[in-house]
């Protein structure tokens, strides 16, 4: 049996929550959605009026670019090591994604990487917290404030990460989290959108539901004695979450601290067991004042053996991967720009299994497989 790189933790509590939704006979956007928004907002340390439960983190990225009113000729700076949805969201508006380099060890951009790409055409900066590690977010946020450039945080990997006591996702102007089936907190599909500006949050709520003006919730569109009449102010799509997925999310949110604690324990075991393996570089330690959600655990190997090691691990029943291939090398965004750190990291980095359900036996299996594969491949080169 293969040891998965990602795996959700679902059980009787989630089943019971779903059963309650079935019994209510209301599966759509409703009271559980509102409660999930409020409880996630409390988790972030913000008011509930600033959060909107949506059907995916990707929807949040597309909504963010629409709210920023990007158009042709505008530029958005983002790290090349990032999920393709971020670049797609920018390009869909007609604006141009401008890719910056990253630190070769953290795979997060530094403020200097961002600053080097800013121009008079820059309309926003998008950052990813790679693997749940906050990165240089404090300095990047300060840079964006000083330059008057909106900051969007793709916090898909950072559902419980903090820097200096501030929750990742609340440093900038807009942020989004992912709750898909591979994340830490899962709802099957789903995401949360955060907007610092309350007026923008109200507009986001309209855009997430066909552009309908809603004064008292999505279930009441009454604007006159003809309750079926609608007040539509924007051309928009349906991107809202629902009570079925929100019910799962509420249970998952209550378990989140235990999930992160379990992942941290796996990371500590990897750190101890792999520290002395020749040819293996471990993730850099977190800076003081930073906490991670521990979404990825990545090692870095000689590029000449990385792919072969991955193949050996798969043959041994250990699934690994690399997230995320450099976007400036993806065909849709291909350019002749050279970003040496991102390119080097893409050839040397391998993400190992990391989830809260990994047993000590699983971790030992992964470690032994890594040790054996690396030693064998190094000896043969």
MOQUI-V386737 format. One record per helix or strand of 3 or more residues. SS is the DSSP state (H for helix, E for strand). FROM is the first residue (numbers start at 1). TO is the last residue. Records with the same first field share a line. If there is no record, write none. Layout:
SS->FROM-TO + FROM-TO
This chain:
H->12-24 + 31-44 + 48-50 + 57-67 + 84-91 + 111-115 + 130-132 + 137-147 + 198-207 + 243-274 + 303-315 + 327-329 + 331-333 + 340-348 + 360-380
E->51-54 + 75-79 + 96-100 + 122-128 + 150-154 + 174-178 + 191-195 + 297-300 + 349-352
